[in-house]
Amino acid sequence: MNEFELVDSDIELLRAARSDPDAFGDFYRRHAVAVERWIRAQTPDMVTAADLTAETFAQALVSLDRFRGATDESARGWLYGIARNLVRRYHRRGRVELATCQKLGIQLDHDPDELAEIESQIDAAIQTPELTQALNTLPDTQRQALQLRVVDEMDYDEAAALMGTTEHNARIRVSRALKTLSTRLGASR
């Protein structure tokens, strides 16, 4: 047992966490199960919920210095606000990825849980100099994600391992790359 496990106040834990990682660990243990349960009710599967929960606490840790709350309720509201924003972004990205795939002529599988082959179904007709030029303007992380997922036809988990990131982040990189390509290709036509 460490000294922070006896602290009753979330505010005290968050203040202490600015200089002591054990305090943030206790804040995490205090709220992780409830946050993950809430996120799981908003998302399609446990893996997504686990990823978004981890990202919630990672963002909370990174933004500790910006937290200005004065009550335990504001601390929990801040934490759930981060979770809510991540869930909202997750759902928006899904819609953006779907619209982008349709614009690029990618045929989607009809099973929403089986999106593993989305990027590998790009129509060969769009392989033009404009596409090559647009690909060259992507950030390295997005271009690498697209290369591994679409060209090398790796599963997201394999691509994520090679990139040193999570499967969720690999999906995000591919989604952003597809959105950027769609925008740039749409502007060049």
C-alpha positions as protocol buffer text, in pm:
chain_id: "A"
residue {
  index: 1
  type: MET
  ca { x: 0 y: 0 z: 0 }
}
residue {
  index: 2
  type: ASN
  ca { x: 137 y: 342 z: -86 }
}
residue {
  index: 3
  type: GLU
  ca { x: 61 y: 672 z: 83 }
}
residue {
  index: 4
  type: PHE
  ca { x: -197 y: 779 z: -177 }
}
residue {
  index: 5
  type: GLU
  ca { x: -425 y: 478 z: -130 }
}
residue {
  index: 6
  type: LEU
  ca { x: -539 y: 640 z: 194 }
}
residue {
  index: 7
  type: VAL
  ca { x: -626 y: 970 z: 21 }
}
residue {
  index: 8
  type: ASP
  ca { x: -1000 y: 1017 z: -18 }
}
residue {
  index: 9
  type: SER
  ca { x: -995 y: 1312 z: -254 }
}
residue {
  index: 10
  type: ASP
  ca { x: -954 y: 1286 z: -632 }
}
residue {
  index: 11
  type: ILE
  ca { x: -838 y: 1648 z: -629 }
}
residue {
  index: 12
  type: GLU
  ca { x: -557 y: 1564 z: -387 }
}
residue {
  index: 13
  type: LEU
  ca { x: -453 y: 1271 z: -605 }
}
residue {
  index: 14
  type: LEU
  ca { x: -447 y: 1482 z: -922 }
}
residue {
  index: 15
  type: ARG
  ca { x: -248 y: 1758 z: -752 }
}
residue {
  index: 16
  type: ALA
  ca { x: 2 y: 1507 z: -616 }
}
residue {
  index: 17
  type: ALA
  ca { x: 20 y: 1329 z: -953 }
}
residue {
  index: 18
  type: ARG
  ca { x: 184 y: 1635 z: -1106 }
}
residue {
  index: 19
  type: SER
  ca { x: 502 y: 1533 z: -926 }
}
residue {
  index: 20
  type: ASP
  ca { x: 438 y: 1175 z: -816 }
}
residue {
  index: 21
  type: PRO
  ca { x: 339 y: 901 z: -1064 }
}
residue {
  index: 22
  type: ASP
  ca { x: 210 y: 679 z: -782 }
}
residue {
  index: 23
  type: ALA
  ca { x: -67 y: 929 z: -715 }
}
residue {
  index: 24
  type: PHE
  ca { x: -184 y: 909 z: -1076 }
}
residue {
  index: 25
  type: GLY
  ca { x: -166 y: 531 z: -1054 }
}
residue {
  index: 26
  type: ASP
  ca { x: -405 y: 544 z: -760 }
}
residue {
  index: 27
  type: PHE
  ca { x: -636 y: 781 z: -951 }
}
residue {
  index: 28
  type: TYR
  ca { x: -628 y: 533 z: -1240 }
}
residue {
  index: 29
  type: ARG
  ca { x: -707 y: 234 z: -1017 }
}
residue {
  index: 30
  type: ARG
  ca { x: -988 y: 428 z: -855 }
}
residue {
  index: 31
  type: HIS
  ca { x: -1163 y: 509 z: -1184 }
}
residue {
  index: 32
  type: ALA
  ca { x: -1045 y: 275 z: -1462 }
}
residue {
  index: 33
  type: VAL
  ca { x: -1315 y: 9 z: -1422 }
}
residue {
  index: 34
  type: ALA
  ca { x: -1600 y: 262 z: -1420 }
}
residue {
  index: 35
  type: VAL
  ca { x: -1458 y: 457 z: -1715 }
}
residue {
  index: 36
  type: GLU
  ca { x: -1409 y: 139 z: -1916 }
}
residue {
  index: 37
  type: ARG
  ca { x: -1761 y: 22 z: -1832 }
}
residue {
  index: 38
  type: TRP
  ca { x: -1901 y: 357 z: -1953 }
}
residue {
  index: 39
  type: ILE
  ca { x: -1694 y: 350 z: -2273 }
}
residue {
  index: 40
  type: ARG
  ca { x: -1791 y: -13 z: -2338 }
}
residue {
  index: 41
  type: ALA
  ca { x: -2157 y: 93 z: -2340 }
}
residue {
  index: 42
  type: GLN
  ca { x: -2072 y: 349 z: -2612 }
}
residue {
  index: 43
  type: THR
  ca { x: -1855 y: 131 z: -2839 }
}
residue {
  index: 44
  type: PRO
  ca { x: -1895 y: -194 z: -3033 }
}
residue {
  index: 45
  type: ASP
  ca { x: -1649 y: -419 z: -2853 }
}
residue {
  index: 46
  type: MET
  ca { x: -1427 y: -472 z: -2551 }
}
residue {
  index: 47
  type: VAL
  ca { x: -1102 y: -415 z: -2743 }
}
residue {
  index: 48
  type: THR
  ca { x: -1213 y: -70 z: -2854 }
}
residue {
  index: 49
  type: ALA
  ca { x: -1329 y: 9 z: -2501 }
}
residue {
  index: 50
  type: ALA
  ca { x: -994 y: -99 z: -2357 }
}
residue {
  index: 51
  type: ASP
  ca { x: -803 y: 111 z: -2612 }
}
residue {
  index: 52
  type: LEU
  ca { x: -1017 y: 418 z: -2550 }
}
residue {
  index: 53
  type: THR
  ca { x: -988 y: 373 z: -2173 }
}
residue {
  index: 54
  type: ALA
  ca { x: -611 y: 359 z: -2197 }
}
residue {
  index: 55
  type: GLU
  ca { x: -612 y: 665 z: -2422 }
}
residue {
  index: 56
  type: THR
  ca { x: -841 y: 848 z: -2176 }
}
residue {
  index: 57
  type: PHE
  ca { x: -596 y: 802 z: -1892 }
}
residue {
  index: 58
  type: ALA
  ca { x: -296 y: 876 z: -2114 }
}
residue {
  index: 59
  type: GLN
  ca { x: -452 y: 1207 z: -2217 }
}
residue {
  index: 60
  type: ALA
  ca { x: -545 y: 1282 z: -1857 }
}
residue {
  index: 61
  type: LEU
  ca { x: -187 y: 1224 z: -1749 }
}
residue {
  index: 62
  type: VAL
  ca { x: -47 y: 1441 z: -2027 }
}
residue {
  index: 63
  type: SER
  ca { x: -290 y: 1723 z: -1951 }
}
residue {
  index: 64
  type: LEU
  ca { x: -264 y: 1719 z: -1570 }
}
residue {
  index: 65
  type: ASP
  ca { x: -110 y: 2067 z: -1565 }
}
residue {
  index: 66
  type: ARG
  ca { x: -414 y: 2209 z: -1744 }
}
residue {
  index: 67
  type: PHE
  ca { x: -665 y: 2065 z: -1495 }
}
residue {
  index: 68
  type: ARG
  ca { x: -802 y: 2349 z: -1282 }
}
residue {
  index: 69
  type: GLY
  ca { x: -1091 y: 2182 z: -1100 }
}
residue {
  index: 70
  type: ALA
  ca { x: -1150 y: 2236 z: -730 }
}
residue {
  index: 71
  type: THR
  ca { x: -1385 y: 1949 z: -642 }
}
residue {
  index: 72
  type: ASP
  ca { x: -1389 y: 1573 z: -679 }
}
residue {
  index: 73
  type: GLU
  ca { x: -1692 y: 1612 z: -905 }
}
residue {
  index: 74
  type: SER
  ca { x: -1494 y: 1839 z: -1137 }
}
residue {
  index: 75
  type: ALA
  ca { x: -1212 y: 1583 z: -1142 }
}
residue {
  index: 76
  type: ARG
  ca { x: -1450 y: 1307 z: -1247 }
}
residue {
  index: 77
  type: GLY
  ca { x: -1623 y: 1540 z: -1493 }
}
residue {
  index: 78
  type: TRP
  ca { x: -1284 y: 1625 z: -1646 }
}
residue {
  index: 79
  type: LEU
  ca { x: -1194 y: 1256 z: -1678 }
}
residue {
  index: 80
  type: TYR
  ca { x: -1530 y: 1159 z: -1830 }
}
residue {
  index: 81
  type: GLY
  ca { x: -1511 y: 1463 z: -2058 }
}
residue {
  index: 82
  type: ILE
  ca { x: -1187 y: 1326 z: -2200 }
}
residue {
  index: 83
  type: ALA
  ca { x: -1350 y: 984 z: -2243 }
}
residue {
  index: 84
  type: ARG
  ca { x: -1658 y: 1137 z: -2407 }
}
residue {
  index: 85
  type: ASN
  ca { x: -1444 y: 1332 z: -2654 }
}
residue {
  index: 86
  type: LEU
  ca { x: -1247 y: 1020 z: -2745 }
}
residue {
  index: 87
  type: VAL
  ca { x: -1566 y: 818 z: -2799 }
}
residue {
  index: 88
  type: ARG
  ca { x: -1709 y: 1101 z: -3010 }
}
residue {
  index: 89
  type: ARG
  ca { x: -1390 y: 1110 z: -3220 }
}
residue {
  index: 90
  type: TYR
  ca { x: -1397 y: 731 z: -3253 }
}
residue {
  index: 91
  type: HIS
  ca { x: -1749 y: 740 z: -3396 }
}
residue {
  index: 92
  type: ARG
  ca { x: -1678 y: 1041 z: -3619 }
}
residue {
  index: 93
  type: ARG
  ca { x: -1368 y: 869 z: -3761 }
}
residue {
  index: 94
  type: GLY
  ca { x: -1578 y: 566 z: -3842 }
}
residue {
  index: 95
  type: ARG
  ca { x: -1818 y: 783 z: -4041 }
}
residue {
  index: 96
  type: VAL
  ca { x: -1530 y: 969 z: -4207 }
}
residue {
  index: 97
  type: GLU
  ca { x: -1358 y: 641 z: -4299 }
}
residue {
  index: 98
  type: LEU
  ca { x: -1681 y: 506 z: -4447 }
}
residue {
  index: 99
  type: ALA
  ca { x: -1741 y: 822 z: -4654 }
}
residue {
  index: 100
  type: THR
  ca { x: -1377 y: 830 z: -4765 }
}
residue {
  index: 101
  type: CYS
  ca { x: -1385 y: 467 z: -4871 }
}
residue {
  index: 102
  type: GLN
  ca { x: -1696 y: 532 z: -5075 }
}
residue {
  index: 103
  type: LYS
  ca { x: -1536 y: 834 z: -5245 }
}
residue {
  index: 104
  type: LEU
  ca { x: -1224 y: 634 z: -5327 }
}
residue {
  index: 105
  type: GLY
  ca { x: -1425 y: 346 z: -5467 }
}
residue {
  index: 106
  type: ILE
  ca { x: -1341 y: 104 z: -5189 }
}
residue {
  index: 107
  type: GLN
  ca { x: -1601 y: -170 z: -5164 }
}
residue {
  index: 108
  type: LEU
  ca { x: -1693 y: -228 z: -4800 }
}
residue {
  index: 109
  type: ASP
  ca { x: -1766 y: -568 z: -4654 }
}
residue {
  index: 110
  type: HIS
  ca { x: -2125 y: -597 z: -4544 }
}
residue {
  index: 111
  type: ASP
  ca { x: -2028 y: -730 z: -4202 }
}
residue {
  index: 112
  type: PRO
  ca { x: -1942 y: -421 z: -3992 }
}
residue {
  index: 113
  type: ASP
  ca { x: -1719 y: -628 z: -3763 }
}
residue {
  index: 114
  type: GLU
  ca { x: -1509 y: -746 z: -4054 }
}
residue {
  index: 115
  type: LEU
  ca { x: -1346 y: -429 z: -4189 }
}
residue {
  index: 116
  type: ALA
  ca { x: -1003 y: -591 z: -4214 }
}
residue {
  index: 117
  type: GLU
  ca { x: -1006 y: -589 z: -4594 }
}
residue {
  index: 118
  type: ILE
  ca { x: -1134 y: -235 z: -4659 }
}
residue {
  index: 119
  type: GLU
  ca { x: -814 y: -73 z: -4774 }
}
residue {
  index: 120
  type: SER
  ca { x: -705 y: -370 z: -4986 }
}
residue {
  index: 121
  type: GLN
  ca { x: -1008 y: -327 z: -5213 }
}
residue {
  index: 122
  type: ILE
  ca { x: -908 y: 8 z: -5365 }
}
residue {
  index: 123
  type: ASP
  ca { x: -1002 y: 18 z: -5733 }
}
residue {
  index: 124
  type: ALA
  ca { x: -691 y: -6 z: -5954 }
}
residue {
  index: 125
  type: ALA
  ca { x: -828 y: 268 z: -6178 }
}
residue {
  index: 126
  type: ILE
  ca { x: -738 y: 536 z: -5926 }
}
residue {
  index: 127
  type: GLN
  ca { x: -367 y: 447 z: -5943 }
}
residue {
  index: 128
  type: THR
  ca { x: -266 y: 769 z: -6114 }
}
residue {
  index: 129
  type: PRO
  ca { x: 19 y: 1019 z: -6090 }
}
residue {
  index: 130
  type: GLU
  ca { x: -214 y: 1234 z: -5875 }
}
residue {
  index: 131
  type: LEU
  ca { x: -243 y: 949 z: -5626 }
}
residue {
  index: 132
  type: THR
  ca { x: 133 y: 906 z: -5613 }
}
residue {
  index: 133
  type: GLN
  ca { x: 177 y: 1278 z: -5559 }
}
residue {
  index: 134
  type: ALA
  ca { x: -90 y: 1282 z: -5287 }
}
residue {
  index: 135
  type: LEU
  ca { x: 71 y: 981 z: -5116 }
}
residue {
  index: 136
  type: ASN
  ca { x: 403 y: 1165 z: -5107 }
}
residue {
  index: 137
  type: THR
  ca { x: 244 y: 1453 z: -4915 }
}
residue {
  index: 138
  type: LEU
  ca { x: 120 y: 1230 z: -4629 }
}
residue {
  index: 139
  type: PRO
  ca { x: 303 y: 1236 z: -4295 }
}
residue {
  index: 140
  type: ASP
  ca { x: 546 y: 945 z: -4264 }
}
residue {
  index: 141
  type: THR
  ca { x: 336 y: 768 z: -3998 }
}
residue {
  index: 142
  type: GLN
  ca { x: 23 y: 776 z: -4216 }
}
residue {
  index: 143
  type: ARG
  ca { x: 208 y: 673 z: -4530 }
}
residue {
  index: 144
  type: GLN
  ca { x: 370 y: 384 z: -4341 }
}
residue {
  index: 145
  type: ALA
  ca { x: 34 y: 272 z: -4200 }
}
residue {
  index: 146
  type: LEU
  ca { x: -123 y: 282 z: -4545 }
}
residue {
  index: 147
  type: GLN
  ca { x: 172 y: 92 z: -4694 }
}
residue {
  index: 148
  type: LEU
  ca { x: 156 y: -184 z: -4435 }
}
residue {
  index: 149
  type: ARG
  ca { x: -224 y: -215 z: -4435 }
}
residue {
  index: 150
  type: VAL
  ca { x: -310 y: -165 z: -4804 }
}
residue {
  index: 151
  type: VAL
  ca { x: -3 y: -253 z: -5006 }
}
residue {
  index: 152
  type: ASP
  ca { x: 142 y: -522 z: -4780 }
}
residue {
  index: 153
  type: GLU
  ca { x: -210 y: -635 z: -4680 }
}
residue {
  index: 154
  type: MET
  ca { x: -121 y: -678 z: -4314 }
}
residue {
  index: 155
  type: ASP
  ca { x: -382 y: -702 z: -4045 }
}
residue {
  index: 156
  type: TYR
  ca { x: -407 y: -396 z: -3823 }
}
residue {
  index: 157
  type: ASP
  ca { x: -246 y: -575 z: -3529 }
}
residue {
  index: 158
  type: GLU
  ca { x: 56 y: -676 z: -3740 }
}
residue {
  index: 159
  type: ALA
  ca { x: 94 y: -326 z: -3883 }
}
residue {
  index: 160
  type: ALA
  ca { x: 62 y: -174 z: -3536 }
}
residue {
  index: 161
  type: ALA
  ca { x: 334 y: -402 z: -3400 }
}
residue {
  index: 162
  type: LEU
  ca { x: 571 y: -299 z: -3678 }
}
residue {
  index: 163
  type: MET
  ca { x: 495 y: 69 z: -3621 }
}
residue {
  index: 164
  type: GLY
  ca { x: 532 y: 37 z: -3244 }
}
residue {
  index: 165
  type: THR
  ca { x: 178 y: 155 z: -3169 }
}
residue {
  index: 166
  type: THR
  ca { x: -163 y: 17 z: -3079 }
}
residue {
  index: 167
  type: GLU
  ca { x: -402 y: -140 z: -3326 }
}
residue {
  index: 168
  type: HIS
  ca { x: -640 y: 150 z: -3260 }
}
residue {
  index: 169
  type: ASN
  ca { x: -372 y: 405 z: -3349 }
}
residue {
  index: 170
  type: ALA
  ca { x: -288 y: 210 z: -3664 }
}
residue {
  index: 171
  type: ARG
  ca { x: -655 y: 230 z: -3764 }
}
residue {
  index: 172
  type: ILE
  ca { x: -655 y: 603 z: -3693 }
}
residue {
  index: 173
  type: ARG
  ca { x: -347 y: 656 z: -3910 }
}
residue {
  index: 174
  type: VAL
  ca { x: -500 y: 465 z: -4200 }
}
residue {
  index: 175
  type: SER
  ca { x: -828 y: 650 z: -4161 }
}
residue {
  index: 176
  type: ARG
  ca { x: -656 y: 988 z: -4160 }
}
residue {
  index: 177
  type: ALA
  ca { x: -445 y: 891 z: -4460 }
}
residue {
  index: 178
  type: LEU
  ca { x: -756 y: 787 z: -4652 }
}
residue {
  index: 179
  type: LYS
  ca { x: -934 y: 1110 z: -4559 }
}
residue {
  index: 180
  type: THR
  ca { x: -635 y: 1320 z: -4669 }
}
residue {
  index: 181
  type: LEU
  ca { x: -604 y: 1128 z: -4996 }
}
residue {
  index: 182
  type: SER
  ca { x: -972 y: 1170 z: -5064 }
}
residue {
  index: 183
  type: THR
  ca { x: -954 y: 1543 z: -5005 }
}
residue {
  index: 184
  type: ARG
  ca { x: -645 y: 1589 z: -5218 }
}
residue {
  index: 185
  type: LEU
  ca { x: -766 y: 1367 z: -5500 }
}
residue {
  index: 186
  type: GLY
  ca { x: -1106 y: 1534 z: -5496 }
}
residue {
  index: 187
  type: ALA
  ca { x: -941 y: 1874 z: -5530 }
}
residue {
  index: 188
  type: SER
  ca { x: -729 y: 1762 z: -5826 }
}
residue {
  index: 189
  type: ARG
  ca { x: -1026 y: 1643 z: -6034 }
}
